[in-house]
């Protein structure tokens, strides 16, 4: 994780998390693991074992699993570097501040840091990326669902964080990953992320309307 909890630092989940919510947290964690850094051999092996279905996420997962078996692991890591690191900068900058303002380390990051402090969430030791990196935000969403920062947060609290820090920009990021010139392995990662975020957004809207 890119973040730790000052309240519950062992990362364990509180009791009472519904199975469907646990699956949501799993997806946030899966996407975070692929987007936070160059994927290791174990993660690529996990991806290669994915089983898809006819849904948008399932279909993209099947494509991703096939690519994980056909592309050398070092080539996948090189692709990550070209996309997100590069020489000077990568093709894509996966930070909320950049997408929302055009600048790194801008007001969206300051707002996020204030909210993290209020929730007792700290950036993990040794992490250099700002907290508004997409993987960090996905880690926080998973933690809110599982109760890693105290008791599990209800849907209203999850929706508030999602709609403030993720929904305004992350769907566009996922579209950019899908369409990136350097993306082969990561193109279906973008598809999975875009489809999942669309489901989350619609579910939160329905909960608010109900």
Steps between C-alpha positions, in 0.01 A plus 500: 500500500598861449318600818491378859243557770596679817198334658537138390841447345487121469270528197252243628132537419232560754222243534168557331617578144250355254636254237407735214684784671802279553501432125491875435799546728677214320456680168633829635801314643557309174499818292724675754750214486527533122525879501728576796821367345662251268314170552699216650503142376247387764250768399540423131447131581180590684383700199573207268263283706203737472175351372275730299133506405273685256491826699716798408730433795503126435580539132786741571625268774520214247702718264728607784555140611595399146744788470656404834584158357627626164705808593827453689487630855789739440318643197193562716716683752661701219152595380412626847816712500422652159141573598539641849868583562683564173814708458406820679131403499284221370229509238241519780516680836256314730446778755177677590667842514634467147170389352292757686727805478779419253763524774651251744476552876214748466181572698340154452801346677477749788128425538569126499775533761268692731233233466752219552624667819143526629447128433830396658658387172871552436719455195698177535864541600739509206235588241610788277182546295254767614188365668279594205652222287216282373635192679499687831139608450399144414682376811301749708169391346580137579589599855177695543302195387688250715528719809879520489482852645271410788145372453382431143364820347140504384409557135442870556857549626640287219296695244619832638866401462443342159311797356750751637833334425445233232191550285591848365812374322577127530261387222687729259830356624375148424396609150846647448661174610279308256603726212867559591753439225720296735215288638465136405480311829362810673227576244260241650598621848359836395186329371449313827555817699264707287221240518542450875495872575186537290330229707614664824377843392160368396463300823580802714251709301229238550570483872470878530179502297349224713 
